[in-house]
Amino acid sequence: MTEWLEADGQGGFAMGAADGIRTRRYHALVVAALRPPDQRTVLVADLEVYVETAAGMYALTSHRYRGDVVHPDGAKRIAAFAHVPWPKWEWVLPDATRIVCELVVEPGPRPITCVRWTSRGVGSVRLRVRPLLAARDYHALQREGAWSFEPTVDGNHIAWHPRDGIAICARSNGDYTHQPDWYRNFVLDTERERGLDFEEDLASPGTFTFELAKPALLAFGAHEVPADALEAFDRERARRTGTILDRAADAYLVTRGSGRTVIAGYPWFSDWGRDTFISLRGLCLVRGRRDVAREILLEWAPCVSEGMLPNRYGEQDATPEYNSVDAALWFVIAADAYTRSGTTTEADRHALETAVDAIVAGYARGTRHRIGMTEDGLLACGEPFVQLTWMDAKLGDEVITPRIGKPVEIQALWLNALAIAGRRTPSWRTILERGLASFAVKFWDPTRNQLHDVVDCDHLAGTADPTCRPNQLFAIGGLPLPLVDGERARAVVDTVERELWTDAGPRTLATSDPRYRGRYIGGPASRDRAYHNGPVWPWLAGAFVDAWLRVRGNTPEARREARTRFLEPLLARTVAGHLAEIYEGDPPHRAVGAPFQAWSVAELVRLDRGTLQ
C-alpha cells in the first residue's frame, strides 16, 4: 500500500492511501492537534465525490464497507498518482474527461487542508462532494450516536459543532446544501490485519456542488477558515522550494508550548524524548536549521528531573513520563553537537550546560529505575516491569527485551556524556578513563568477534548476554567518542555486516538466533514479540555507516563506496523522502510499523548531508 502524508507543523496531519481507500483509523484529511502537538482529533475523515458530465455520473472515490464491499468504484478510474509537491490524483472517465484532484496542508498556528479539483474535457462538468466527518480521538473509532449536524453559515464559510469543544470548519467556492446523514460500517483493512477494531461510522452533514468551468476549491480546519485559505496552493508552491528530503524532514518539526519538538513518527507517535534527540542532528543541524535545534533543546532543557528527561508526554494531559535511560543521554549528544556547530549565546550555553551537568550528576548519583553509575565507571539501569532502552516493547507487565544491567549502547552514550561534561569538569574525565578501561574488559566477546549486548545482567556482576544485536555499533559509530578501535572495531563491524545488515538497515537480531522473527504480522502480542527480535530499523544505518567508515579510515574512496553500497539502497526505499519505522527482517523487507518515522529520515539525511559528504 502506497501512502501519502501532509503534516501541519502543529502535530496534526492529513494522510491516506494512493488509491483513496481508507485502511487505517488515522487516514483522514484533517487530524488536528487541539493542544499542539497533542490531543490529536480526527475531524474530516474522507470525502464522497462524484462528477457529472453529459455522458453520465461517475464516482471519483471508493470506500470499503462491511462484507469487504468496495463502493463506489472511483478507485478503478485513477490513472495517475504523485506525491510531490503534494498528493495529486488524475482520473480518466469513460468519455475521456480528465479530472485532477490535489490536496495540500498549509502549516501554521491554524493549519488548513485545501483540496482542489480541475477538469480537462469537452462540455460542462459538475462536481458533488460530501464530507465524511468524525469528532474522535485519533486512536479511537466512531460509531453512530449523538451528533449536532446543524451548521453555522456565513457566506461561503460553514462550521459544524458536532460535540462540545469541537468545531469543524469549511470554506469553498461552491454551493452547500444541508443534507445530514450517516455513512455506516466502513471497514479499515489495515486495522483488521493488526488485530484491532476496524469498523466505524462517519457523519455527513451535506453536499458541496461546483461547476468545473473553473477550479473547485474546498478548505477545512479546526478553527475558522480564513477567506484566503483557497489560495493555499499558491503559497505552498512558493514555500516548498527545498529538496524532497528537506520537505520530509520538516514534517517532523512541530510546536510544543513556546518552543519546538519532534514528532517521532506518523501516524500514531507523539513527541518522544529519545527520538527527538536522536533525530536533531539530521533533521536540524546538517540542514543548517540551528534555529529550530535551539528551540527544541531549550524547550526540553528545563524538564530534567533527577538527571532524567521525559521519554514522552501523555497525549491528553501532557504528564511527563520518566521511563527512559537514554533520552537524557541523547540530549547531551544533541546539545553538544548544537554548541559545536556555530555561535551560541551565553544565555543559551548556560541553559544547555546546566541541563547537561544535571543529567551527568544525576546519573552518577543514581536516580529512578536503578539507573546509576557503579564503581567501574559504567552505568547500570533497570528493574522488573520497566523498559528503559530503545528496545522497549512490553506486553502487560512483560518486558520483551528487558536488558537489565549494563546495555552496550547505554555505556557508549554514558561515556560520551562524561567526555562532554569533562571538558568543563575534570573529575568526570577521571571517571571516563575508568569506564573506558572497564568497557574494554567486560564487553569484548572473543569467541564471536563482537561485543556483548548487556553485561552484569540483572545487576549480577560477571554475567553477560552475548546476543548479536546492532546496539554494539554505538561503541564505534554514531557518537563522537568511539569506545573500541583497531582490530576489535573492525571485527565488530564485520560481524554486524555479515549477521545483521540488509539493504534497509540492520536487523535487530541475527537470523540464526532461535528468537528471530522475520515477519512482523498478526495482532499486538505477535507484533510486540517480534518488534526488536528481527525487524530492520533503518535509523541504525547511521551508526553502522559511521562505524564502517571509521574502521576504513574514512577516506574519500570509502565514502564513495559506502554511498553506493549502503545509502543508495535506503534512498531507493523512500516515499517522498520518508522511510518507515521498521522493515521486516526477511526479504523483501516489507515496510511495516509506522510508515513515516522521524529518526529513520533524520539518520538518512545525516548520512547524505554529513557523514558521506
Secondary structure, DSSP 8 states (H G I E B T S, - for coil): --EEEEE-SSS-EEEEETTS---STT-EEEEEEEETTEEEEEEEEEEEEEEEETTEEEE---EEETTTEEES-GGGGEEEEE-SSS-EEEEE-TTS-EEEEEEEEE-SSS-EEEEEEEEESSS--EEEEEEEEEEEETTS---S------EEEETTEEEEEEETTEEEEEEESSEEEEEEEEEEEEE-HHHHHTTS--EEEEEEEEEEEEETTS-EEEEEESS---GGGGGHHHHHHHH--S-HHHHHHHTTEEEETTEEEEB-EETT--BBHHHHHHHHHHHTGGGT-HHHHHHHHHHHGGG-BTTB--SEE-TTT--EE---SSHHHHHHHHHHHHHHTS---HHHHHHHHHHHHHHHHHHHH-BGGGBEE-TTS-EEB--TT---SS---EETTEESS---BEEHHHHHHHHHHHHHHHTT-HHHHHHHHHHHHHHHHHHEETTTTEE-SEESGGG-TT-EE----GGGGGGTSSSSS-S--HHHHHHHHHHHHHHTEETTEEBSS-TTSTT------SSHHHHHHHTTSS-B-GGGHHHHHHHHHHTTTT-HHHHHHHIIIIIHHHHHT-BTTB--SEE-SSTT--EES-SEEHHHHHHHHHIIIIIT-
